[in-house]
Amino acid sequence: MPPKSRFTRLDAFTKTVEDARIRTTSGGVVTIASLLVILFLVWGEWSDYRRVVVRPELVVDKGRGEKMEIHMNITFPRIPCELLTLDVMDVSGEVQSGVMHGVKKVRLANEREGGRVLEIKDLELHPDEDNTHLDPDYCGGCYGAPAPSTAKKTGCCNTCDEVRDAYAGVSWSFGRGENVEQCEREHYSEHLDAQRQEGCRIEGGIRVNKVIGNFHFAPGKSFSNGNMHVHDLENYFNSPVEGGHTFTHKIHELRFGPELPDAVVKRRGWAWSNHHGNPLDGHEQSTTEKAYNYMYFVKVVSTAYLPLGWDTRGKLLDVPHELVEIGSYGKGEAGSIETHQYSVTSHKRSLTGGTDANEGHKERLHARGGIPGVFFSYDISPMKVINREARAKSFTGFLVGVCAVIGGTLTVAAAVDRALYEGVQKVRKIHSS
């Protein structure tokens, strides 16, 4: 007999001699079954370890000086593109009116003709006027208004647009441009009349400061009158079209920031209000009144998506926004995305005043006056949602799970085997007696 080791008395796993062991058929069946159960449960533990979950966090948004993109696709079937203006303003003092980079006007045929696309152009009345036929020394008059700062030739109004800008600069109504040489030369009124029966779709994106602001669609040239932002509404209200123009509209898409891939949205645990987080998608409003106003009050919540392993790969938005094209701002490294969710409430009213008795709300009284159009006022939430990808469990958690599976299954199998063995022995005793 070999000498005993000093660790012998510490052995917690005492052994039995081979002659004292009994092997049974039921024990073999239980052993095979327990091995199959162990394999199945260990595979489940491995799959759970490899599973990626999205864990939402709510933090205070400490970002400063950031930009935000607004992407839109809105159809106005009863107002032509010649009359429709998009203005964007924010409380930081930045005012962006008329032409916005990345936004296009799509001329649509009359609803009775199917609303097909007629022309697509940048959001400007005449974006590329060809004035090469003018005398180089020509200097058009501004008809009593000071020349606009945007004029190509200082002190002159050589195009109809420049005359309109000059009138807007002093808050004068422009009308159809009758007796204005530049507008008659460019057939402004003829172009306007030719499009009276058409509709318009605004599509594209704008980049704004990430502060409280608004953007709106209204008729006519916009200008400031003191502290008020107003529009030249003469051509809108004095329309020869039967029934006039209205701001019936359909919002095909309105989102703040880049769109999330479908694969990301479908992950369980993703804190998103609906499929794309855009509650106004597919929203439609209709009216027969010219003087009608729609207002949408939007609450924007910053939302970040950080894929697995992002923390070691870099930061979001570390490239100057001037170098990022419209539609790509907010897309970071390794698939990270900085975007926004929003909630919205809406309000509509007739500019002629009165109550909402027709809708069953006699107590709701509307003030008289205002600008017809569709207005979106957005506010930025101080909170931010971070959706971070992570493993469902750590590797040590996986090992602990495997050990628990093996130990627990063998313990239960041993109890089952013992019960079967004792039961068989008792049955044999009963039959032998």
C-alpha positions in Angstrom: 0.0 0.0 0.0 1.5 3.4 -1.0 2.1 5.9 1.8 -0.8 8.2 2.5 -0.4 11.8 1.4 -0.9 14.7 3.9 -3.9 15.7 1.8 -5.7 12.4 2.3 -7.7 13.5 5.3 -8.9 16.6 3.4 -10.5 14.5 0.6 -14.2 15.4 0.5 -14.9 13.0 -2.3 -14.6 9.5 -0.7 -14.6 6.5 -3.0 -16.1 3.1 -2.9 -14.3 0.0 -4.0 -15.3 -1.5 -7.4 -16.8 -4.6 -5.8 -19.3 -2.5 -3.9 -20.7 -0.9 -7.0 -23.9 -2.1 -8.7 -24.6 -1.3 -12.4 -28.2 -1.5 -13.6 -30.1 -1.1 -16.9 -32.2 1.7 -15.5 -29.0 3.5 -14.4 -27.6 3.3 -18.0 -30.8 4.8 -19.4 -30.7 7.6 -16.8 -27.1 8.3 -17.6 -27.7 8.6 -21.4 -30.7 10.8 -20.7 -28.8 13.1 -18.4 -26.0 13.5 -20.9 -28.5 14.5 -23.6 -30.0 17.0 -21.2 -26.6 18.4 -20.3 -25.7 18.9 -24.0 -29.0 20.6 -24.7 -28.7 23.0 -21.7 -25.0 23.8 -22.3 -25.9 24.7 -25.9 -28.6 27.0 -24.5 -26.0 28.6 -22.2 -23.7 29.1 -25.2 -26.4 30.7 -27.3 -27.4 33.0 -24.4 -23.7 34.0 -24.0 -23.5 34.8 -27.7 -26.7 36.8 -27.7 -26.5 40.6 -28.1 -29.1 42.7 -26.3 -29.7 46.5 -26.4 -29.8 48.2 -23.0 -31.4 51.6 -22.9 -30.0 54.3 -20.6 -31.5 57.7 -19.8 -29.0 60.5 -19.2 -28.9 64.2 -19.3 -28.0 65.6 -22.7 -24.8 67.6 -22.2 -24.1 68.3 -25.8 -23.4 71.9 -26.8 -23.2 73.6 -30.2 -24.6 70.6 -32.1 -26.5 70.5 -35.3 -29.6 68.5 -36.2 -31.0 67.4 -39.5 -34.7 67.5 -40.4 -35.8 65.3 -43.2 -39.2 65.8 -44.8 -41.4 64.6 -47.6 -44.7 66.5 -47.6 -47.3 66.9 -50.4 -49.5 70.0 -50.8 -51.9 69.0 -53.6 -53.7 72.3 -53.8 -51.0 74.9 -53.9 -48.4 75.4 -56.6 -44.6 75.4 -56.0 -44.4 79.0 -57.2 -46.4 80.2 -54.2 -44.9 77.8 -51.5 -42.1 79.0 -49.3 -40.2 77.1 -46.6 -38.8 79.2 -43.7 -36.6 77.9 -40.8 -35.9 79.9 -37.7 -34.5 79.2 -34.2 -34.1 81.0 -31.0 -30.4 81.5 -31.4 -31.1 84.2 -33.9 -30.3 82.2 -37.1 -32.9 82.7 -39.7 -32.8 80.6 -42.9 -35.5 81.6 -45.4 -36.4 80.4 -48.8 -33.6 78.3 -50.3 -32.4 75.5 -48.1 -29.6 73.1 -49.2 -30.8 69.6 -49.8 -34.5 70.5 -50.2 -36.3 70.3 -53.5 -39.6 71.3 -54.8 -41.5 68.7 -56.9 -44.2 70.1 -59.2 -47.2 67.8 -59.3 -50.1 67.7 -61.8 -53.6 68.4 -60.6 -55.2 65.8 -58.4 -57.8 65.1 -61.2 -54.8 64.2 -63.5 -53.3 61.8 -61.0 -50.8 64.1 -59.3 -47.9 62.9 -61.5 -44.5 64.5 -61.2 -44.0 67.4 -63.7 -40.6 68.8 -62.6 -38.1 68.6 -59.8 -36.0 71.7 -58.8 -34.2 73.3 -55.9 -36.3 75.2 -53.4 -36.1 78.6 -55.2 -38.4 80.4 -57.6 -35.9 80.7 -60.4 -32.6 79.1 -59.2 -30.5 79.7 -62.4 -31.6 82.7 -64.2 -29.8 83.2 -67.5 -29.1 86.9 -67.9 -26.4 86.6 -70.5 -28.7 88.4 -73.0 -28.7 91.5 -70.9 -26.4 94.4 -71.7 -23.3 94.3 -69.4 -24.0 97.9 -68.4 -27.7 97.2 -67.7 -28.8 98.2 -64.2 -32.5 97.4 -63.5 -34.5 99.6 -61.2 -35.9 98.4 -57.9 -39.1 100.5 -58.2 -38.6 102.6 -55.1 -37.1 100.0 -52.8 -33.4 99.7 -52.0 -31.5 97.1 -53.9 -31.2 93.8 -51.9 -27.9 92.6 -50.5 -28.2 89.4 -52.6 -28.2 91.3 -55.9 -25.6 90.0 -58.3 -24.9 93.6 -59.4 -24.6 96.1 -56.5 -27.3 98.7 -56.4 -29.3 97.0 -59.2 -32.4 94.7 -59.6 -31.7 92.9 -62.8 -34.1 90.0 -62.2 -37.7 89.6 -61.1 -36.4 87.8 -58.0 -34.2 90.7 -57.0 -37.1 93.1 -57.3 -39.2 90.7 -55.1 -36.3 90.6 -52.6 -36.1 94.4 -52.6 -39.8 94.7 -51.9 -39.6 92.1 -49.1 -36.7 94.0 -47.6 -39.0 97.0 -47.0 -42.1 94.9 -46.2 -44.0 95.8 -49.4 -46.5 93.6 -51.1 -45.3 92.5 -54.6 -48.3 91.0 -56.2 -48.0 89.6 -59.8 -45.3 91.9 -60.9 -47.4 94.0 -63.2 -45.5 96.9 -64.9 -42.2 95.6 -63.5 -39.9 95.3 -66.5 -37.8 92.4 -65.1 -40.9 90.3 -64.3 -42.6 91.0 -67.6 -39.4 90.0 -69.4 -39.2 86.7 -67.4 -43.0 86.1 -67.8 -43.4 85.8 -64.0 -47.2 86.2 -64.0 -47.6 83.8 -66.9 -45.5 81.1 -65.1 -47.6 81.7 -62.0 -50.9 81.4 -63.8 -49.7 78.3 -65.7 -49.1 76.5 -62.3 -52.3 77.6 -60.5 -53.9 74.1 -60.9 -50.8 72.2 -59.8 -49.7 70.8 -56.4 -46.3 70.7 -54.8 -44.2 68.2 -52.9 -41.3 69.3 -50.6 -38.7 66.7 -50.1 -35.1 66.7 -48.7 -33.3 67.7 -45.6 -32.2 70.8 -43.8 -29.5 71.2 -41.1 -30.3 73.5 -38.2 -28.9 74.4 -34.8 -29.9 71.9 -32.1 -32.0 74.5 -30.2 -35.6 75.4 -29.9 -37.0 76.6 -33.3 -39.6 76.2 -36.0 -40.0 75.7 -39.7 -43.1 76.4 -41.7 -44.7 76.2 -45.1 -46.6 79.4 -46.1 -47.6 81.1 -49.3 -45.7 84.0 -50.8 -42.4 85.7 -50.2 -41.4 86.0 -46.5 -40.0 89.1 -44.9 -39.7 90.8 -41.5 -41.9 93.7 -40.5 -40.5 95.0 -37.3 -40.3 92.1 -34.9 -42.9 90.1 -36.9 -42.3 87.5 -39.6 -44.9 87.9 -42.3 -45.6 86.7 -45.9 -46.8 88.4 -49.0 -50.3 86.7 -49.3 -51.7 88.7 -52.2 -51.2 86.0 -54.9 -52.4 83.3 -52.5 -55.8 84.9 -51.7 -56.4 86.5 -55.1 -56.3 83.2 -57.0 -58.3 82.7 -60.2 -58.7 79.0 -59.4 -62.2 77.9 -58.5 -62.2 77.2 -54.7 -58.8 78.8 -54.3 -55.7 77.3 -52.9 -55.7 75.5 -49.5 -53.1 73.9 -47.2 -54.5 70.4 -47.5 -51.4 68.3 -47.0 -50.0 64.8 -46.4 -46.8 64.1 -44.4 -45.2 61.1 -46.1 -42.2 61.3 -43.8 -40.9 63.7 -41.1 -37.8 62.7 -39.1 -35.1 64.3 -37.1 -31.7 62.8 -37.8 -30.6 59.8 -39.8 -32.9 56.8 -40.3 -32.2 53.6 -38.4 -31.6 50.4 -40.3 -34.5 47.9 -40.0 -32.1 45.3 -38.4 -31.4 47.7 -35.6 -35.0 48.6 -35.0 -36.1 44.9 -34.8 -33.7 44.1 -32.0 -35.4 43.4 -28.7 -34.9 46.0 -26.0 -34.6 48.9 -28.4 -36.2 51.9 -26.8 -38.1 53.2 -29.8 -41.7 54.6 -29.9 -42.6 52.7 -33.1 -41.0 51.2 -36.2 -39.1 54.4 -37.2 -40.0 56.7 -34.3 -41.8 59.0 -36.6 -45.4 59.4 -35.4 -46.3 61.9 -38.2 -45.4 59.5 -41.1 -48.5 59.0 -43.2 -50.5 61.8 -41.4 -53.0 63.7 -43.6 -55.1 66.8 -43.1 -57.7 68.3 -45.4 -59.5 71.6 -45.5 -61.6 73.7 -48.0 -60.7 77.0 -46.4 -58.0 79.3 -47.7 -57.4 81.0 -44.4 -56.5 77.9 -42.4 -53.6 77.2 -40.1 -52.1 73.9 -39.0 -49.6 73.8 -36.1 -47.6 70.8 -34.9 -45.8 71.0 -31.6 -42.9 68.6 -31.6 -40.8 67.4 -28.6 -37.5 66.1 -29.8 -35.5 63.6 -27.7 -31.9 62.8 -28.6 -31.3 59.1 -29.1 -28.0 57.3 -29.7 -27.4 53.8 -30.8 -24.0 52.3 -29.9 -23.1 48.9 -31.3 -21.2 46.2 -29.5 -17.6 47.3 -28.9 -18.2 50.9 -29.9 -16.5 52.3 -26.7 -13.1 51.2 -28.0 -13.5 52.5 -31.6 -14.0 56.2 -31.4 -16.6 59.0 -30.8 -19.7 60.2 -32.7 -19.8 63.5 -34.6 -16.1 64.2 -34.3 -16.1 65.5 -37.9 -17.0 69.2 -38.6 -20.6 69.3 -39.9 -19.6 71.4 -42.8 -17.7 68.4 -44.2 -20.6 66.0 -43.9 -23.2 66.0 -46.6 -27.0 66.2 -45.9 -28.3 62.8 -44.8 -25.0 61.5 -43.3 -24.7 63.7 -40.3 -25.1 61.6 -37.1 -23.7 58.4 -38.6 -20.5 57.5 -36.7 -17.9 54.8 -36.6 -18.6 51.1 -36.4 -22.3 51.6 -37.1 -23.0 54.1 -34.3 -25.9 56.5 -34.9 -26.9 59.8 -33.3 -30.5 60.5 -34.1 -33.7 61.7 -32.5 -37.1 60.5 -31.5 -40.1 62.8 -31.1 -43.6 63.1 -29.8 -46.1 65.5 -31.3 -49.4 67.3 -30.6 -51.3 69.2 -33.2 -53.7 72.1 -33.4 -55.6 73.6 -36.3 -57.8 76.7 -36.6 -59.5 79.0 -39.1 -57.9 82.4 -39.4 -61.3 84.0 -39.5 -61.8 83.1 -35.8 -64.9 81.5 -34.2 -65.4 78.3 -32.4 -65.1 74.6 -33.2 -68.8 74.0 -32.9 -68.7 71.8 -36.1 -66.3 69.5 -34.3 -68.3 69.4 -31.1 -66.2 71.9 -29.2 -68.3 75.0 -28.7 -66.2 76.1 -25.8 -63.0 76.3 -28.0 -62.7 79.9 -29.2 -60.1 80.9 -31.9 -58.6 84.3 -32.3 -58.8 86.1 -35.6 -55.8 86.6 -37.9 -52.5 84.9 -38.6 -50.7 83.3 -41.6 -52.2 80.4 -43.5 -49.8 77.4 -43.7 -48.4 74.4 -41.9 -46.1 75.2 -38.9 -43.8 72.9 -37.0 -42.5 74.1 -33.7 -39.9 71.9 -32.1 -38.5 71.8 -28.6 -35.4 69.9 -27.5 -35.6 67.6 -24.5 -32.8 67.9 -21.9 -32.7 64.2 -21.6 -31.1 61.7 -23.9 -31.7 58.0 -24.6 -28.6 55.8 -25.2 -29.3 52.4 -26.6 -26.1 50.4 -26.0 -25.4 46.9 -27.4 -24.0 44.4 -24.9 -23.6 40.7 -24.3 -26.5 39.1 -22.5 -23.9 37.6 -20.0 -20.2 37.6 -19.4 -17.8 34.7 -20.1 -17.6 34.0 -16.4 -21.3 33.9 -16.2 -21.3 31.4 -19.0 -18.9 29.2 -17.1 -20.9 29.4 -14.0 -24.0 28.5 -16.0 -22.3 25.4 -17.5 -21.1 24.2 -14.1 -24.6 24.7 -12.7 -26.1 22.8 -15.6 -23.7 19.8 -15.2 -23.9 19.7 -11.4 -27.6 20.1 -11.2 -28.4 17.6 -13.9 -26.1 14.9 -12.4 -27.6 15.5 -9.0 -31.2 15.1 -10.2 -30.1 12.1 -12.3 -28.6 10.5 -9.3 -31.8 11.0 -7.3 -33.9 9.6 -10.1 -31.6 6.6 -10.5 -31.7 5.9 -6.7 -35.5 6.1 -6.7 -35.7 3.6 -9.6 -33.2 1.3 -8.0 -35.1 1.3 -4.6 -38.4 0.8 -6.3 -37.2 -2.2 -8.2 -35.7 -3.7 -5.0 -39.0 -3.3 -3.1 -41.0 -4.9 -6.0 -38.6 -7.9 -6.0 -39.0 -8.4 -2.3 -42.8 -8.3 -2.6 -42.8 -10.9 -5.3 -40.3 -13.1 -3.6 -42.3 -13.2 -0.4 
